Amino acid sequence: MVALVLLLGTVGLVYSIFPFLAVTHRVDSDVLVVEGWVHEYAIRTSINEFQSGHYQRVFTTGGPVAGMGGYTNDYNTSASVGAGRLKSAGLSPEFVQMVPSRINDRDRTYSAALALRNWFREHHAGVRSINVVTEDVHARRSRLLFQKAFGPGVNVGIISIPNSDYDSTHWWRYSEGVKEIISEGAAYIYARLFFYPADSPQEEKTAEASQPAR
């Protein structure tokens, strides 16, 4: 009996873990945020999302590009890379604003969200809601960390773009799917249970010199 319960529990976990992590929940907002590290398929879907919604602007976020050895300048950040990809894929530059983070640590998603929050404050741009675009199983953690950064006064929606490289309904058949589930599952548990950011973090500074992506 115990073995049967364990078996059913394992099967249930296998089938439910992916949709739990790869959540999509849009909110009513005219602000679209794209995590700058996402791949080309997610960039194309982000443009479709922008064009089909009532968005007025797209903000790209992210810190130093991996392999750079830390922050060098705003244009060697994921925010800049993401903005460039959006433009190259056909989105008009007038709608795109990169907001780079200068922090390169283990809490990169939170640092990127904090940089965006600070940008809105520094530009006196009141925002009540945002929709964040990210990739598949990163979604639930992204929404959690953006919500932690922005606080209860801002409604954070999330849009998960499926990974086109494998069938997410059978993720356990693919090494990439297994690695993503293990990695993001553990990262979400850490973010939910053990990550407590300071109430008024001072270490993150928005790149004030950043201009709308050209």
Backbone as CSV, one residue per row, in Angstrom:
resi,resn,N_x,N_y,N_z,CA_x,CA_y,CA_z,C_x,C_y,C_z
1,MET,0.813,-1.200,0.000,0.000,0.000,0.000,0.857,1.265,0.000
2,VAL,1.873,1.252,0.852,2.780,2.392,0.923,3.498,2.597,-0.407
3,ALA,3.925,1.486,-1.004,4.615,1.565,-2.292,3.702,2.141,-3.367
4,LEU,2.419,1.769,-3.327,1.470,2.276,-4.308,1.268,3.786,-4.132
5,VAL,1.155,4.217,-2.884,0.992,5.658,-2.603,2.211,6.432,-3.091
6,LEU,3.395,5.884,-2.826,4.626,6.552,-3.278,4.688,6.614,-4.796
7,LEU,4.274,5.517,-5.449,4.289,5.473,-6.907,3.329,6.509,-7.484
8,LEU,2.114,6.569,-6.938,1.127,7.530,-7.427,1.593,8.966,-7.169
9,GLY,2.217,9.171,-6.015,2.735,10.504,-5.700,3.829,10.918,-6.665
10,THR,4.706,9.981,-6.998,5.797,10.272,-7.937,5.256,10.587,-9.325
11,VAL,4.294,9.791,-9.775,3.688,10.032,-11.084,3.000,11.390,-11.108
12,GLY,2.275,11.700,-10.038,1.606,12.994,-9.966,2.590,14.144,-9.997
13,LEU,3.712,13.987,-9.297,4.740,15.025,-9.289,5.340,15.216,-10.669
14,VAL,5.622,14.115,-11.349,6.219,14.181,-12.681,5.332,14.967,-13.644
15,TYR,4.020,14.729,-13.555,3.103,15.385,-14.486,2.730,16.812,-14.078
16,SER,2.869,17.124,-12.816,2.423,18.440,-12.346,3.539,19.452,-12.157
17,ILE,4.776,19.006,-12.011,5.859,19.929,-11.681,6.129,20.931,-12.797
18,PHE,6.058,20.466,-14.052,6.359,21.387,-15.150,5.325,22.511,-15.250
19,PRO,4.029,22.202,-15.338,3.052,23.294,-15.403,3.058,24.178,-14.159
20,PHE,3.442,23.623,-13.013,3.539,24.445,-11.802,4.638,25.500,-11.945
21,LEU,5.800,25.085,-12.429,6.916,26.018,-12.570,6.745,26.935,-13.780
22,ALA,6.215,26.380,-14.869,6.078,27.151,-16.120,4.711,27.830,-16.183
23,VAL,4.390,28.565,-15.141,3.075,29.191,-15.027,2.964,30.413,-15.943
24,THR,1.784,30.627,-16.494,1.470,31.861,-17.221,0.232,32.468,-16.580
25,HIS,0.370,33.709,-16.144,-0.763,34.414,-15.543,-0.620,35.905,-15.866
26,ARG,-1.305,36.325,-16.903,-1.245,37.729,-17.301,-2.104,38.584,-16.380
27,VAL,-1.682,39.836,-16.226,-2.497,40.815,-15.526,-2.771,41.961,-16.488
28,ASP,-3.718,42.797,-16.143,-4.056,43.937,-16.982,-2.969,44.997,-16.841
29,SER,-2.176,45.184,-17.882,-1.040,46.096,-17.813,-0.668,46.598,-19.198
30,ASP,-0.105,47.810,-19.249,0.420,48.332,-20.512,1.950,48.312,-20.520
31,VAL,2.535,47.621,-19.531,3.995,47.516,-19.422,4.407,46.059,-19.604
32,LEU,5.229,45.811,-20.611,5.749,44.470,-20.865,7.234,44.450,-20.523
33,VAL,7.638,43.469,-19.743,9.037,43.308,-19.342,9.553,42.006,-19.939
34,VAL,10.692,42.060,-20.593,11.299,40.869,-21.183,12.655,40.633,-20.529
35,GLU,12.835,39.468,-19.928,14.145,39.151,-19.371,15.130,39.004,-20.530
36,GLY,16.184,39.791,-20.490,17.063,39.931,-21.647,17.829,38.699,-22.045
37,TRP,17.935,37.712,-21.170,18.714,36.513,-21.474,17.943,35.500,-22.314
38,VAL,16.653,35.707,-22.538,15.850,34.683,-23.220,16.326,34.476,-24.660
39,HIS,16.004,33.312,-25.215,16.457,32.944,-26.551,15.575,33.563,-27.638
40,GLU,15.995,33.340,-28.886,15.332,33.985,-30.018,13.851,33.634,-30.121
41,TYR,13.494,32.381,-29.860,12.084,32.005,-29.968,11.229,32.785,-28.965
42,ALA,11.791,33.060,-27.792,11.066,33.846,-26.789,11.011,35.320,-27.178
43,ILE,12.045,35.797,-27.851,12.040,37.180,-28.342,10.921,37.366,-29.356
44,ARG,10.798,36.430,-30.291,9.744,36.530,-31.311,8.355,36.487,-30.676
45,THR,8.190,35.613,-29.692,6.904,35.524,-29.013,6.624,36.789,-28.211
46,SER,7.656,37.402,-27.667,7.495,38.653,-26.926,6.954,39.756,-27.827
47,ILE,7.441,39.799,-29.060,6.946,40.801,-30.005,5.481,40.549,-30.331
48,ASN,5.115,39.296,-30.513,3.708,38.960,-30.746,2.841,39.377,-29.560
49,GLU,3.362,39.146,-28.362,2.643,39.545,-27.154,2.446,41.060,-27.115
50,PHE,3.477,41.793,-27.435,3.407,43.253,-27.429,2.381,43.747,-28.448
51,GLN,2.427,43.174,-29.627,1.554,43.638,-30.699,0.095,43.242,-30.498
52,SER,-0.139,42.140,-29.802,-1.512,41.676,-29.603,-2.142,42.235,-28.331
53,GLY,-1.324,42.832,-27.471,-1.833,43.384,-26.226,-2.019,44.881,-26.318
54,HIS,-2.178,45.507,-25.163,-2.356,46.957,-25.090,-1.128,47.610,-24.458
55,TYR,0.019,47.076,-24.799,1.257,47.573,-24.217,1.726,48.854,-24.894
56,GLN,2.347,49.718,-24.108,2.890,50.954,-24.641,4.410,50.928,-24.745
57,ARG,5.040,50.020,-23.968,6.493,49.996,-23.954,6.994,48.631,-23.507
58,VAL,8.188,48.287,-23.977,8.844,47.044,-23.575,10.130,47.391,-22.840
59,PHE,10.307,46.810,-21.672,11.528,47.003,-20.900,12.296,45.687,-20.866
60,THR,13.584,45.750,-21.175,14.426,44.564,-21.095,15.310,44.667,-19.864
61,THR,15.489,43.547,-19.180,16.245,43.540,-17.931,17.392,42.544,-18.000
62,GLY,18.314,42.674,-17.067,19.405,41.708,-16.973,20.732,42.363,-16.654
63,GLY,21.600,41.585,-16.044,22.910,42.063,-15.644,24.007,41.678,-16.610
64,PRO,25.257,41.702,-16.145,26.407,41.398,-17.003,26.265,40.079,-17.740
65,VAL,26.632,40.081,-19.013,26.586,38.864,-19.827,27.564,37.837,-19.257
66,ALA,27.131,36.587,-19.205,27.991,35.522,-18.688,29.290,35.456,-19.474
67,GLY,30.384,35.308,-18.750,31.701,35.207,-19.378,32.446,36.513,-19.466
68,MET,31.787,37.623,-19.054,32.444,38.937,-19.115,33.277,39.224,-17.878
69,GLY,33.137,38.388,-16.854,33.904,38.611,-15.632,33.345,39.718,-14.767
70,GLY,32.067,40.004,-14.926,31.450,41.063,-14.141,31.057,42.242,-15.009
71,TYR,30.572,43.294,-14.368,30.083,44.468,-15.083,31.228,45.250,-15.721
72,THR,31.073,45.578,-17.000,32.033,46.440,-17.696,31.357,47.711,-18.180
73,ASN,30.211,47.553,-18.839,29.409,48.709,-19.243,27.986,48.231,-19.526
74,ASP,27.088,49.185,-19.706,25.673,48.849,-19.861,25.389,47.999,-21.092
75,TYR,26.244,48.099,-22.098,25.975,47.415,-23.354,26.495,45.977,-23.355
76,ASN,27.192,45.586,-22.308,27.580,44.198,-22.133,26.707,43.547,-21.061
77,THR,25.417,43.835,-21.137,24.452,43.247,-20.206,23.362,42.524,-20.984
78,SER,22.681,41.638,-20.304,21.576,40.917,-20.942,20.466,41.875,-21.350
79,ALA,20.292,42.955,-20.593,19.267,43.937,-20.945,19.541,44.532,-22.321
80,SER,20.792,44.851,-22.589,21.173,45.414,-23.881,21.034,44.374,-24.992
81,VAL,21.470,43.151,-24.708,21.360,42.073,-25.699,19.901,41.835,-26.058
82,GLY,19.038,41.774,-25.042,17.625,41.550,-25.295,16.995,42.666,-26.099
83,ALA,17.362,43.911,-25.786,16.833,45.051,-26.541,17.263,44.982,-28.002
84,GLY,18.518,44.604,-28.222,19.008,44.483,-29.586,18.289,43.403,-30.366
85,ARG,17.986,42.296,-29.711,17.277,41.209,-30.381,15.851,41.606,-30.726
86,LEU,15.203,42.345,-29.832,13.847,42.809,-30.123,13.839,43.706,-31.355
87,LYS,14.797,44.608,-31.440,14.886,45.499,-32.599,15.179,44.714,-33.876
88,SER,16.130,43.786,-33.772,16.499,43.004,-34.953,15.334,42.158,-35.456
89,ALA,14.458,41.764,-34.531,13.310,40.937,-34.905,12.134,41.774,-35.402
90,GLY,12.302,43.093,-35.426,11.281,43.930,-36.049,10.530,44.894,-35.160
91,LEU,10.814,44.915,-33.861,10.109,45.841,-32.982,10.749,47.227,-33.084
92,SER,9.923,48.245,-33.238,10.424,49.604,-33.394,11.190,50.046,-32.147
93,PRO,12.375,50.644,-32.310,13.186,51.081,-31.164,12.482,52.053,-30.229
94,GLU,11.499,52.784,-30.740,10.817,53.760,-29.893,10.046,53.098,-28.760
95,PHE,9.768,51.812,-28.889,9.012,51.106,-27.862,9.907,50.386,-26.857
96,VAL,11.212,50.382,-27.097,12.129,49.549,-26.310,12.983,50.396,-25.367
97,GLN,13.039,49.981,-24.116,13.902,50.617,-23.122,14.678,49.544,-22.373
98,MET,15.999,49.583,-22.489,16.790,48.636,-21.706,17.042,49.221,-20.320
99,VAL,16.997,48.346,-19.322,17.271,48.753,-17.940,18.258,47.744,-17.357
100,PRO,19.547,47.969,-17.568,20.550,46.997,-17.124,20.770,47.024,-15.618
101,SER,21.122,45.873,-15.106,21.570,45.747,-13.726,23.086,45.645,-13.736
102,ARG,23.712,46.224,-12.738,25.171,46.162,-12.644,25.640,45.103,-11.661
103,ILE,24.697,44.343,-11.151,25.017,43.330,-10.153,25.136,41.967,-10.821
104,ASN,26.188,41.245,-10.476,26.384,39.897,-11.015,26.613,38.955,-9.852
105,ASP,25.523,38.406,-9.311,25.639,37.500,-8.185,24.626,36.376,-8.324
106,ARG,24.429,35.631,-7.257,23.556,34.464,-7.338,22.091,34.833,-7.420
107,ASP,21.737,36.062,-7.115,20.345,36.511,-7.156,20.144,37.469,-8.337
108,ARG,20.540,37.041,-9.509,20.522,37.907,-10.680,19.125,38.342,-11.077
109,THR,18.151,37.436,-10.978,16.786,37.814,-11.360,16.254,38.900,-10.437
110,TYR,16.489,38.758,-9.148,16.045,39.781,-8.198,16.762,41.104,-8.450
111,SER,18.071,41.055,-8.710,18.832,42.274,-8.980,18.308,42.979,-10.226
112,ALA,17.955,42.202,-11.248,17.401,42.780,-12.469,16.049,43.423,-12.204
113,ALA,15.213,42.750,-11.408,13.907,43.306,-11.061,14.057,44.568,-10.233
114,LEU,15.023,44.576,-9.328,15.267,45.741,-8.483,15.732,46.931,-9.311
115,ALA,16.577,46.672,-10.305,17.029,47.745,-11.186,15.854,48.370,-11.927
116,LEU,14.921,47.532,-12.370,13.751,48.050,-13.065,12.874,48.862,-12.118
117,ARG,12.665,48.360,-10.921,11.885,49.117,-9.933,12.513,50.485,-9.680
118,ASN,13.838,50.515,-9.525,14.527,51.776,-9.279,14.423,52.716,-10.479
119,TRP,14.438,52.144,-11.695,14.305,52.980,-12.899,12.955,53.686,-12.886
120,PHE,11.904,52.961,-12.584,10.580,53.581,-12.526,10.543,54.690,-11.482
121,ARG,11.146,54.450,-10.345,11.138,55.462,-9.275,11.942,56.691,-9.673
122,GLU,13.109,56.472,-10.255,13.968,57.583,-10.622,13.388,58.421,-11.756
123,HIS,12.573,57.793,-12.586,11.935,58.511,-13.690,10.494,58.917,-13.363
124,HIS,10.138,58.766,-12.099,8.808,59.178,-11.622,7.699,58.588,-12.495
125,ALA,7.896,57.342,-12.857,6.922,56.640,-13.693,6.109,55.702,-12.804
126,GLY,4.931,56.146,-12.441,4.083,55.309,-11.612,3.643,54.073,-12.362
127,VAL,3.786,52.933,-11.757,3.375,51.684,-12.402,2.619,50.844,-11.376
128,ARG,1.470,50.343,-11.786,0.646,49.537,-10.892,0.682,48.054,-11.250
129,SER,1.121,47.751,-12.475,1.161,46.354,-12.899,2.143,46.186,-14.037
130,ILE,2.721,44.993,-14.137,3.621,44.651,-15.228,3.388,43.195,-15.600
131,ASN,3.691,42.860,-16.848,3.732,41.468,-17.283,5.164,41.132,-17.668
132,VAL,5.694,40.068,-17.105,7.083,39.678,-17.333,7.135,38.450,-18.242
133,VAL,7.926,38.546,-19.298,8.131,37.415,-20.210,9.428,36.706,-19.853
134,THR,9.343,35.390,-19.702,10.528,34.593,-19.445,10.336,33.235,-20.112
135,GLU,11.257,32.298,-19.861,11.185,30.989,-20.496,10.699,29.915,-19.536
136,ASP,9.848,29.081,-20.001,9.219,27.908,-19.366,9.346,27.854,-17.837
137,VAL,10.151,26.929,-17.296,10.128,26.662,-15.860,10.777,27.750,-15.011
138,HIS,11.328,28.768,-15.618,11.863,29.896,-14.860,10.743,30.826,-14.399
139,ALA,9.535,30.618,-14.918,8.462,31.595,-14.764,8.036,31.820,-13.318
140,ARG,7.765,30.765,-12.587,7.251,30.958,-11.223,8.276,31.675,-10.346
141,ARG,9.531,31.355,-10.503,10.575,32.030,-9.721,10.707,33.490,-10.137
142,SER,10.626,33.753,-11.435,10.709,35.139,-11.898,9.581,35.981,-11.310
143,ARG,8.372,35.453,-11.343,7.247,36.216,-10.795,7.439,36.473,-9.307
144,LEU,7.899,35.461,-8.582,8.128,35.614,-7.149,9.154,36.706,-6.861
145,LEU,10.275,36.692,-7.593,11.347,37.638,-7.317,11.008,39.044,-7.791
146,PHE,10.310,39.176,-8.922,9.853,40.498,-9.343,8.854,41.051,-8.327
147,GLN,7.994,40.192,-7.788,7.039,40.657,-6.790,7.751,41.098,-5.508
148,LYS,8.778,40.372,-5.109,9.565,40.766,-3.941,10.225,42.123,-4.165
149,ALA,10.727,42.355,-5.382,11.410,43.608,-5.675,10.442,44.783,-5.722
150,PHE,9.286,44.590,-6.349,8.333,45.693,-6.535,7.416,45.893,-5.336
151,GLY,7.196,44.849,-4.548,6.343,44.981,-3.383,4.872,44.799,-3.709
152,PRO,4.035,44.824,-2.683,2.607,44.526,-2.855,1.840,45.584,-3.638
153,GLY,2.420,46.760,-3.840,1.716,47.819,-4.556,1.677,47.645,-6.060
154,VAL,2.424,46.675,-6.582,2.483,46.429,-8.027,2.053,44.997,-8.302
155,ASN,1.132,44.833,-9.215,0.628,43.513,-9.585,1.519,42.932,-10.679
156,VAL,2.165,41.818,-10.404,3.118,41.215,-11.341,2.486,40.018,-12.034
157,GLY,2.367,40.108,-13.346,1.928,38.979,-14.154,3.127,38.284,-14.771
158,ILE,2.929,37.072,-15.235,4.044,36.306,-15.805,3.582,35.586,-17.059
159,ILE,4.469,35.548,-18.054,4.182,34.865,-19.310,5.330,33.900,-19.582
160,SER,5.029,32.619,-19.568,6.038,31.591,-19.768,6.048,31.164,-21.233
161,ILE,7.201,31.284,-21.875,7.346,30.872,-23.270,7.937,29.465,-23.311
162,PRO,7.221,28.498,-23.884,7.720,27.116,-23.919,9.040,26.998,-24.679
163,ASN,9.898,26.146,-24.190,11.164,25.860,-24.854,10.885,25.038,-26.108
164,SER,11.263,25.565,-27.249,10.967,24.887,-28.517,11.900,23.720,-28.806
165,ASP,12.905,23.514,-27.947,13.887,22.460,-28.201,13.452,21.086,-27.710
166,TYR,12.390,21.031,-26.902,11.911,19.725,-26.466,10.434,19.805,-26.115
167,ASP,9.807,18.632,-26.027,8.380,18.518,-25.735,8.170,18.609,-24.230
168,SER,7.608,19.731,-23.774,7.476,19.951,-22.341,6.495,18.983,-21.678
169,THR,5.567,18.418,-22.447,4.615,17.475,-21.860,5.268,16.137,-21.507
170,HIS,6.458,15.910,-22.069,7.230,14.708,-21.743,8.665,15.122,-21.402
171,TRP,8.800,16.084,-20.529,10.104,16.675,-20.221,11.110,15.653,-19.700
172,TRP,10.626,14.599,-19.021,11.524,13.614,-18.423,12.244,12.758,-19.457
173,ARG,11.824,12.854,-20.714,12.495,12.090,-21.771,13.706,12.823,-22.347
174,TYR,13.918,14.047,-21.925,14.976,14.879,-22.490,15.925,15.330,-21.387
175,SER,17.207,15.214,-21.656,18.192,15.602,-20.644,18.060,17.080,-20.296
176,GLU,17.774,17.905,-21.297,17.620,19.339,-21.032,16.425,19.604,-20.128
177,GLY,15.325,18.864,-20.373,14.152,19.023,-19.537,14.411,18.622,-18.101
178,VAL,15.099,17.506,-17.904,15.419,17.034,-16.559,16.310,18.031,-15.842
179,LYS,17.329,18.536,-16.530,18.232,19.502,-15.904,17.497,20.778,-15.512
180,GLU,16.599,21.252,-16.371,15.865,22.474,-16.073,14.928,22.287,-14.882
181,ILE,14.244,21.164,-14.833,13.327,20.907,-13.729,14.087,20.846,-12.407
182,ILE,15.188,20.118,-12.371,15.976,20.001,-11.136,16.525,21.357,-10.723
183,SER,17.113,22.071,-11.676,17.726,23.362,-11.373,16.700,24.387,-10.916
184,GLU,15.636,24.535,-11.695,14.639,25.551,-11.355,13.798,25.157,-10.150
185,GLY,13.557,23.872,-9.978,12.824,23.431,-8.798,13.568,23.794,-7.525
186,ALA,14.879,23.497,-7.511,15.693,23.826,-6.343,15.797,25.343,-6.155
187,ALA,15.951,26.077,-7.263,16.081,27.533,-7.173,14.795,28.178,-6.665
188,TYR,13.651,27.630,-7.065,12.381,28.179,-6.591,12.202,27.932,-5.093
189,ILE,12.551,26.740,-4.638,12.453,26.436,-3.205,13.335,27.393,-2.405
190,TYR,14.550,27.641,-2.901,15.444,28.588,-2.226,14.824,29.980,-2.186
191,ALA,14.312,30.435,-3.339,13.736,31.782,-3.408,12.510,31.917,-2.521
192,ARG,11.719,30.859,-2.443,10.492,30.891,-1.650,10.765,30.809,-0.151
193,LEU,11.709,29.963,0.238,11.880,29.672,1.660,13.067,30.360,2.316
194,PHE,14.103,30.661,1.546,15.337,31.106,2.173,15.843,32.473,1.711
195,PHE,15.223,33.043,0.681,15.703,34.326,0.167,14.885,35.454,0.770
196,TYR,15.558,36.263,1.592,14.896,37.398,2.231,15.688,38.664,1.936
197,PRO,15.311,39.400,0.878,16.048,40.623,0.551,15.830,41.700,1.596
198,ALA,16.775,42.616,1.684,16.635,43.736,2.609,15.443,44.583,2.202
199,ASP,14.828,45.238,3.174,13.658,46.065,2.893,13.988,47.228,1.973
200,SER,15.180,47.808,2.161,15.584,48.962,1.353,16.996,48.746,0.840
201,PRO,17.179,47.850,-0.128,18.518,47.539,-0.627,19.172,48.769,-1.236
202,GLN,20.438,48.955,-0.929,21.168,50.114,-1.426,22.214,49.753,-2.464
203,GLU,22.519,48.438,-2.566,23.647,48.071,-3.419,23.345,48.157,-4.906
204,GLU,22.056,48.055,-5.268,21.716,48.053,-6.696,21.419,49.458,-7.162
205,LYS,22.119,49.920,-8.156,21.892,51.228,-8.743,21.500,51.063,-10.196
206,THR,20.424,51.683,-10.570,20.011,51.643,-11.960,21.013,52.417,-12.792
207,ALA,21.234,51.959,-14.017,22.163,52.651,-14.909,21.520,53.956,-15.360
208,GLU,21.832,55.028,-14.655,21.160,56.294,-14.897,21.481,56.855,-16.271
209,ALA,22.651,56.510,-16.778,23.031,57.056,-18.087,22.369,56.332,-19.239
210,SER,21.669,55.239,-18.944,21.041,54.470,-20.025,20.023,55.301,-20.751
211,GLN,20.022,55.197,-22.054,19.070,55.873,-22.895,18.182,54.824,-23.545
212,PRO,17.018,55.208,-24.055,16.221,54.231,-24.788,17.050,53.541,-25.852
213,ALA,16.911,52.237,-25.939,17.727,51.474,-26.892,17.551,52.001,-28.301
214,ARG,18.672,52.140,-28.980,18.649,52.652,-30.339,19.079,51.562,-31.321
